[in-house]
Amino acid sequence: MRRPGRHFLQIPGPSPVPDAVLAATARQVIDHRSPEFAELGLSVLSKLGPVFQTTADVVIYPSSGTGAWEAALCNTLSPGDRIITYETGHFAALWSRLAERIGLRPETVGENWRGGVDPQAIEDRLRRDAAREIKAVCVVHNETSTGSTTVLREVREAMDAARHPALLMVDSISGLASADLRMDEWGIDVVVAGSQKGLMLPPGLSFNAVGQRALEASKTAGVARSYWDWGEMIGMNRSGYFPYTPATNLLYGLDAALDRLLAEGLEQVFARHERMARATRRAVQAWGLENLCASPRHFSPVLTTVLMPEGHSADAFRRTVLDAFDMSLGSGLSKVADRVFRIGHLGDVNELTLVGALAGCEMGFALAGIPHQKGGVEAAMRHLSETAAADA
Ligand SMILES: *Cc1c(COP(=O)(O)O)cnc(C)c1O
């Protein structure tokens, strides 16, 4: 059945891609060993550092974010190495499981699906590690399954307070280019990222930003690796090339997306996401529904996760919204499956897109018989109009 207008993709990644970025990918494929390719390679590589707020090398893989998770671990660690994680949600748990599968020994020092990492739990565990057996602390910046963001600066401070030399590795797959991430200033050794969230690209690229200490560790790291190896990649990147066929057309898109982000300015990009998030939270509050993130200082600028009233299926509600209004909302994952739905407000989303998305939710509640109060859209509109720049 033909549906008029645009589908509303309001899941927290993949996010809507700007038309200009899509158009940039629609080009004939070029020879990836040609001088023309090297220009593209050098162009994207030079623009990535500013977005990660680092002077470190940024490696680009043709893979989903999961590949970059694996790359971060296998380039820096050896079989049997201990790492610590904190379960902020489904993605933190999956990264830990991946670590175990490749022969590492992850230990979860705490769990909170309704807020960010507790830095004290990290500090306490590191202090007890007198033998310095723990080689890395792995945390998720923006936990996309719950809608909470960890204050990374505090994790760094906890590690420093314990005077522990472990590497700090951060999954910012959904945080990068939406939530502030200062790799160098916050002493992060590896940042893992993906193309399909804040970078506003289709799925298919992933990233490792590799700090000096991580690069040093990679020289002796013993986990077997070939495809993911940083050494060869960083070596060839110096001249703009890649050791194997890169995702050329996605790199055209990346170049265009980075131009847009840098032209807008990161401060403005973060402020824009924060404003969308606040408007969304106003709506949730007005509906009389609960935000899964129960800790205001950890509210995510990327997405908002809404708890369904007891006895009501979030998946049935999402299905109603999809059928009636052609909008995709994010599902609840693992422990919160069918209990929550997620509203993505990242990437190429403006005020009216958001208001439309919230209207779709509010109409969906009525259709699906979900107990709620009216006025959510109104509350969001009030916030958006009150905070609109007069000259914008
Ligand atoms: C999307 C996401 C992942 C998984 O990335 P894939 O591209 O699906 O492999 C991991 N962590 C976080 C925080 C994410 O948002």
The ligand as an ORCA input file, in Angstrom:
! r2SCAN-3c Opt
* xyz 0 1
  C      23.646      0.854     18.192
  C      24.549      0.577     19.347
  C      25.419     -0.531     19.382
  C      25.420     -1.570     18.307
  O      25.846     -1.090     17.111
  P      25.602     -1.961     15.775
  O      25.944     -0.988     14.693
  O      24.187     -2.405     15.794
  O      26.561     -3.107     15.824
  C      26.255     -0.656     20.462
  N      26.250      0.216     21.481
  C      25.417      1.269     21.503
  C      25.445      2.196     22.667
  C      24.545      1.474     20.443
  O      23.706      2.514     20.466
*
